[in-house]
Amino acid sequence: MTQNLGRTALCKRIFTGLQPRRLGKLVADLAGDWMASEESRLLERRGHERLRAPGAGPDHDLPFTDRVIVTLVVLRHQLPHAALAGLYRVDRCTVTRAVREVRPLLAARGFAVPHCPGLRLHTLADVFAYASAHGVELRIDGTEVQVRRPRASRPGRRAFISGKKKMNTKKATVVTDGEGRTLWAGAFRPGRMHDQTAVRTEGIADLFTQFPEVKAKVDAGYRGLAKEFPGQVQAPPLKPKKDAIPEENAAWDEARHKQSSERICVEHANAEHKQWRTLQRYLGRRGNFDETYMAVAGLVSDRAAER
């Protein structure tokens, strides 16, 4: 199969997860940043300014468009690099280098905002500022992805063992609006760390103090945050004692169900992220997990922002 046939086959939505229109826009948006990083890399390798005009010399084995496509296919289906290399008739290390170049560009794009095409959120502070300005009620939740088990001699090996899933995981915190559209993903940490501890390390308590009008719905894992900011953070109600009357139990069940129904959209956002196979069970290096998750969540936010 020729390289052109490989590109034609892999650029379909079933492989990249993107419609052709969005794929073309993504390539155009990333091209400038990639060219700048490529020129910087070449300048560092040469040690002096270029002696020939840009475009002179041999072409890349994989043009930039193909580099974006193979990166999306790896993120979407977690295909082996060697399989993609055979499809494009290039060496495996060429595909690996392409993924290593494009993935950070995708992660650095940030997260799309509904009805604001030119605005993208990059930090948790950006999310709180946006929520404060537009009256958005946030939904906050943590999610886990299974990762490779650290080798036996690695310090802190037990930190990756999740008490909930009983396996080696890494966690991420996801923030959405009331419609389940991803606004931010971050606070990555080993599976043993509690959800609330992770967001506190991101300074969420200071942000709730700085933006007192911002409200959020959370699950029981953030109950301490709800106690600290009772007027802003809503957690599920506490279960009545065993000797509670039936009416009290019925009222608790109704309130719990209502809060869960209003918060469930963030779970749907987590499920959207995990439609990309690389986040169902991450097989790559754990050091690249954060970058991979942000790249996927940013792409998911583009589609969600159009809803």
C-alpha positions in Angstrom: 0.0 0.0 0.0 1.4 3.4 -0.9 1.7 6.3 1.5 -1.2 8.2 -0.2 -3.5 5.2 0.1 -2.5 4.9 3.8 -3.4 8.6 4.4 -6.7 8.2 2.6 -7.6 5.2 4.7 -6.5 6.6 8.1 -7.9 10.1 7.8 -11.5 8.8 8.1 -13.4 9.6 11.2 -13.5 6.0 12.4 -9.7 6.1 12.8 -9.0 9.7 13.9 -12.2 10.4 15.9 -12.6 13.7 14.0 -14.7 14.8 11.1 -12.8 15.8 8.0 -13.7 19.5 8.6 -12.4 19.4 12.1 -9.3 17.4 11.1 -8.4 20.0 8.5 -8.8 22.9 11.0 -6.7 21.0 13.6 -3.9 20.5 11.1 -3.9 24.2 10.1 -4.0 25.3 13.8 -1.0 23.1 14.7 1.1 23.7 11.7 2.6 27.0 12.8 3.6 25.7 16.3 5.1 22.6 14.7 7.1 24.6 12.2 8.4 26.8 15.0 9.5 23.9 17.1 11.1 22.2 14.1 13.1 25.2 13.2 14.2 25.6 16.9 15.3 21.9 16.9 17.3 22.2 13.7 18.9 25.5 14.8 20.0 23.8 18.0 21.4 20.8 16.1 23.3 23.0 13.5 24.6 25.5 16.0 24.1 28.3 13.5 21.4 29.9 11.3 20.3 28.0 8.2 22.4 28.4 5.0 19.7 27.4 2.6 16.2 28.7 2.2 13.3 27.0 4.0 12.0 24.0 2.1 15.4 23.2 0.5 16.9 19.7 1.1 15.1 16.3 1.4 11.5 16.2 2.4 10.3 14.5 5.6 9.4 10.8 5.3 6.1 11.8 7.0 4.7 15.2 6.0 3.1 17.2 8.9 -0.5 16.2 7.9 0.4 12.5 8.2 2.2 13.1 11.5 -1.1 14.5 12.9 -3.1 11.6 11.5 -0.8 8.9 12.9 -0.9 10.6 16.3 -4.7 10.7 16.3 -4.9 7.1 15.3 -2.5 6.1 18.2 -4.6 8.1 20.6 -7.9 6.8 19.3 -7.0 3.1 18.9 -3.6 2.7 20.5 -2.3 0.9 17.4 1.3 -0.3 17.6 3.7 2.1 16.0 5.2 -0.7 13.9 1.8 -1.4 12.3 1.4 2.3 11.3 5.0 2.4 10.0 4.3 -0.6 7.8 1.2 1.1 6.4 3.1 4.3 5.6 6.3 2.4 4.4 8.5 4.2 6.9 10.6 3.1 9.9 8.9 2.6 13.2 11.0 5.2 14.9 9.6 7.8 12.4 6.1 7.1 13.7 7.3 7.3 17.3 9.1 10.6 16.6 5.9 12.0 15.0 3.8 11.1 18.0 6.4 12.6 20.3 6.3 15.8 18.4 2.5 16.2 17.8 1.2 15.0 21.2 2.5 17.9 23.2 1.1 20.3 20.7 -2.4 18.7 21.2 -2.0 18.8 24.9 -1.0 22.5 24.9 -4.2 23.6 23.0 -6.3 23.8 26.1 -10.1 23.2 26.3 -12.8 24.7 24.1 -15.5 26.8 25.5 -19.2 26.7 24.4 -20.3 29.7 22.3 -16.8 31.3 22.5 -14.8 29.9 19.5 -11.7 32.0 20.1 -11.4 31.2 23.9 -9.6 28.2 25.3 -9.1 27.3 29.0 -5.7 26.1 30.1 -5.7 26.2 33.9 -8.1 25.7 36.8 -7.9 29.4 37.4 -9.1 30.0 33.9 -12.1 27.7 34.5 -13.1 29.6 37.7 -12.8 32.9 35.9 -14.9 31.7 33.0 -17.5 30.2 35.4 -17.7 33.5 37.4 -18.1 35.6 34.2 -20.8 33.4 32.6 -22.6 32.1 35.7 -21.7 28.5 35.0 -22.2 25.9 37.7 -19.3 23.4 37.7 -19.2 19.6 38.0 -16.0 18.1 39.5 -15.1 14.5 39.5 -12.0 12.2 39.4 -11.4 9.3 37.1 -8.9 6.4 37.0 -7.0 4.7 34.1 -5.1 1.5 34.5 -1.3 1.9 33.8 1.7 -0.3 33.7 2.9 -1.7 37.0 6.1 0.0 38.2 9.1 -2.3 38.4 9.9 -3.9 41.8 12.9 -1.7 42.6 11.1 1.6 41.9 10.7 3.8 45.0 7.1 4.7 45.6 5.8 1.7 43.7 2.8 1.3 46.1 1.6 4.8 45.3 0.1 3.7 42.1 -2.1 1.0 43.7 -5.7 2.2 43.7 -7.7 1.3 46.8 -10.9 1.4 44.8 -9.9 -0.6 41.7 -7.2 -2.8 43.4 -4.8 -2.2 40.4 -2.1 0.2 39.3 -3.7 3.4 38.1 -3.3 7.1 37.5 -6.0 9.5 38.3 -7.2 12.7 36.7 -9.6 15.4 37.8 -12.2 16.5 35.2 -14.3 19.7 35.4 -17.4 20.2 33.2 -20.3 22.5 33.0 -23.9 21.5 33.7 -24.2 20.0 30.2 -21.3 17.7 30.6 -18.9 19.7 28.3 -15.3 19.3 29.4 -13.8 22.6 30.6 -10.6 21.2 32.1 -8.7 18.1 33.0 -5.7 17.9 35.2 -4.4 17.3 38.7 -2.9 14.0 37.6 -1.6 11.8 40.4 -0.9 8.2 41.3 -3.9 6.0 42.0 -3.4 5.9 45.8 -3.9 9.7 46.2 -7.4 10.8 47.2 -9.4 12.9 44.8 -9.8 15.8 47.2 -6.1 15.9 48.0 -5.3 16.2 44.2 -7.5 19.3 43.6 -6.3 20.9 46.8 -2.7 20.7 45.4 -4.1 22.7 42.4 -5.2 25.5 44.8 -8.9 24.9 44.4 -9.6 26.2 48.0 -8.0 29.5 47.1 -10.0 29.7 43.9 -13.3 29.2 45.8 -12.3 32.0 48.1 -11.3 34.2 45.2 -14.5 33.5 43.3 -17.3 33.2 46.0 -20.0 33.3 43.3 -18.8 30.0 41.7 -20.7 26.9 42.6 -19.9 23.3 42.0 -21.5 19.9 42.5 -19.3 17.0 43.6 -19.5 13.4 44.8 -18.8 12.1 48.3 -15.1 12.1 47.7 -15.1 15.9 48.1 -17.1 16.1 51.2 -14.4 17.9 53.1 -14.4 20.6 50.4 -18.2 20.9 50.8 -17.9 21.3 54.5 -15.3 24.1 54.0 -17.4 25.9 51.4 -21.0 25.0 52.2 -22.5 27.7 50.1 -20.5 26.9 47.0 -19.8 23.2 47.0 -22.7 20.7 47.1 -21.9 17.0 48.0 -24.4 14.2 48.5 -26.4 14.4 51.7 -25.2 12.3 54.7 -27.1 9.0 55.2 -29.4 9.1 58.2 -28.6 7.0 61.2 -29.9 3.4 61.5 -32.7 4.4 63.9 -34.0 7.2 61.6 -37.7 7.2 60.8 -38.9 6.1 57.4 -39.8 9.7 56.3 -36.3 10.8 57.0 -34.8 7.9 55.0 -37.2 8.7 52.1 -36.2 12.4 52.2 -32.6 11.5 52.1 -33.0 9.1 49.2 -34.9 11.7 47.2 -32.2 14.4 47.9 -29.4 12.0 47.1 -31.1 11.0 43.8 -31.6 14.6 42.8 -28.0 15.6 43.5 -26.8 12.5 41.6 -29.0 13.4 38.6 -27.6 16.9 38.5 -24.0 15.7 38.8 -24.1 12.6 36.5 -23.1 14.7 33.4 -19.5 14.8 34.6 -19.5 11.0 34.5 -20.7 11.1 31.0 -17.8 13.4 30.1 -15.4 10.8 31.7 -17.0 8.2 29.5 -16.5 10.3 26.4 -12.8 10.5 27.2 -12.6 6.8 27.5 -14.1 6.2 24.1 -10.5 6.8 23.1 -8.8 3.4 23.6 -5.6 4.8 25.0 -7.5 6.0 28.1 -9.3 2.7 28.6 -6.0 1.0 29.6 -2.9 3.1 29.1 0.0 1.0 27.7 2.6 3.7 27.2 5.1 5.2 29.6 3.6 6.6 32.7 5.5 9.8 32.3 3.5 10.5 29.1 0.1 9.8 30.6 -0.6 13.4 31.7 0.2 14.7 28.2 -1.9 12.0 26.5 -4.9 12.6 28.7 -4.8 16.4 28.1 -4.5 15.8 24.4 -7.6 13.5 24.3 -9.6 15.7 26.6 -8.9 18.8 24.5 -10.0 17.0 21.4 -13.2 15.8 23.1 -13.9 19.3 24.3 -13.8 20.6 20.7 -16.7 18.4 19.8 -18.6 18.9 23.1 -18.4 22.7 22.7 -20.5 22.5 19.6 -23.4 20.9 21.4 
